[in-house]
Amino acid sequence: MKRNYYVHLIVLLLIVCRVAADPTITFFFRPQPLTEAEKLSQKLRKPGKIAKYAVKGKSQPALEEGILATYGGYVVASDYNGKVVFPRKHQKTGVDILITSEIVPVPLFENTILHWTRVSGVPAKVYSCEQKYDDRKGQYYWETQEVPVTEDMVIPLATIIILAKPKNISMNVGKTPTNETTNLVLPDVYVKKGITIIENSLYMLTIRHLFKPVEEKETRQPLKILTHVID
């Protein structure tokens, strides 16, 4: 009887080890919604030019694809759906998102970075996302605010850095409903037309060796595919 107990315990532990996955931080880039003036402009286009605009749009990559972001020593480019995922490296349920086009490493010793800093004179913008609980509604939500950029140029280790010009990236300020899990799913980040993906990618080549890529492993099951981030 005792032997069967231990056998079942071992099997249970093996199942838990296989199913359990490291927590992650995920968010999506989305195209900036059109303003009322832009919507009206599209309606007023001449019928003869509709096909021309459609073909031109098809030949261009999606705005939300290929945007570079770093966090916790990792770097990743958003996929064709605009998804960005990192292994979660801090316990706090709040996340700061810094948008700037250049960052500088401060080395501790050879091949080891103490921290990163912003570049003086290079525009930067910071959003603070904090997870809170609404007692009245019985629901968790994200409180997103744009906060002033501090005079201290040091970038906190728990900050997500989006390598882009601040004028091309934005977030909606306010509350966004969410669920409490070990995986943080942040509010959407919006991308405006005019973002220069190639320019940002070329800059990343100069510091790419200081980051680790995010690796994902797919597990295929009937009618679904499970993706795990490998830390």
Residue pairs with C-beta under 8 A, 6 or more apart in sequence:
21 228
21 229
22 87
22 88
22 228
22 229
22 230
22 231
23 87
23 88
23 182
23 183
23 184
24 85
24 86
24 87
24 88
24 183
24 184
24 229
25 71
25 85
25 86
25 87
25 88
25 95
25 160
25 183
25 184
25 186
26 83
26 84
26 85
26 86
26 183
26 184
26 185
26 186
27 83
27 84
27 160
27 185
27 186
27 187
27 188
27 189
28 64
28 78
28 81
28 82
28 83
28 84
28 188
28 189
29 63
29 64
29 67
29 78
29 82
29 83
29 84
29 188
29 189
29 190
29 191
30 64
30 82
30 188
30 189
30 190
30 191
31 62
31 63
31 64
31 190
31 191
32 63
32 170
32 190
32 191
32 192
32 193
33 190
34 42
45 53
61 197
62 80
62 82
63 191
63 192
63 193
63 195
64 78
64 81
64 82
64 191
65 78
65 79
65 80
65 82
65 197
66 77
66 78
66 197
66 201
67 77
67 78
67 82
67 84
67 162
67 163
67 164
67 191
67 195
67 197
67 200
68 75
68 76
68 77
68 162
68 163
68 164
68 200
68 201
68 204
69 75
69 76
69 77
69 78
69 84
69 86
69 160
69 161
69 162
69 163
70 76
70 103
70 160
70 161
70 163
70 211
71 86
71 89
71 158
71 159
71 160
71 161
72 86
72 87
72 89
72 90
72 157
72 158
73 89
73 113
73 211
73 212
74 86
74 87
74 211
74 212
74 213
74 214
75 204
75 208
75 211
75 212
75 213
75 214
76 84
76 85
76 86
76 213
76 214
77 201
78 84
82 191
85 214
85 216
85 229
86 160
86 214
86 229
87 214
87 229
87 230
87 231
88 182
88 183
88 184
89 157
89 158
90 157
90 158
92 158
93 130
93 131
93 184
94 128
94 129
94 130
94 131
95 128
95 129
95 158
95 159
95 160
95 184
95 186
96 126
96 127
96 128
96 129
96 147
96 156
96 158
96 159
96 160
97 126
97 127
97 128
97 129
97 159
97 160
97 161
97 162
97 171
97 186
97 189
98 118
98 124
98 125
98 126
98 155
98 159
98 160
98 161
98 162
99 124
99 125
99 126
99 127
99 161
99 162
99 164
99 165
99 166
99 169
100 118
100 119
100 122
100 123
100 124
100 125
100 161
100 162
100 163
100 164
100 166
101 122
101 123
101 163
101 164
101 165
101 200
101 203
102 118
102 119
102 122
102 163
102 203
103 116
103 117
103 118
103 119
103 155
103 161
103 163
103 207
104 116
104 117
104 118
104 119
105 113
105 116
105 207
105 210
106 113
106 114
106 115
106 116
106 117
106 154
107 113
107 114
108 114
113 210
115 154
115 155
115 157
116 154
116 155
116 161
117 153
117 154
117 155
118 124
118 149
118 153
118 155
119 153
120 153
123 165
123 166
123 167
124 149
124 166
125 146
125 149
125 166
125 169
126 146
126 147
126 148
126 149
127 144
127 145
127 146
127 147
127 171
128 144
128 145
128 146
128 147
129 142
129 143
129 144
129 171
129 186
129 187
130 142
130 143
131 140
131 141
131 142
131 143
131 178
131 180
131 184
132 140
132 141
132 142
132 143
133 139
133 140
133 141
133 180
134 140
134 141
139 177
140 177
140 178
140 179
140 180
141 175
141 176
141 177
141 178
142 175
142 176
142 177
142 178
142 186
142 187
143 174
143 175
144 171
144 172
144 173
144 174
144 175
144 176
144 187
145 173
146 171
146 173
155 161
162 169
162 189
163 200
163 203
163 204
164 195
164 200
165 195
165 196
167 192
167 194
168 191
168 192
168 194
168 195
168 196
169 189
169 190
169 191
169 192
169 195
170 189
170 190
170 192
171 187
171 188
171 189
171 190
172 187
172 188
172 190
176 187
178 185
179 185
214 229
215 229
215 230
216 227
216 228
216 229
216 230
217 227
217 228
217 230
218 225
218 226
218 227
218 228
219 225
219 226
219 227
219 228
220 226
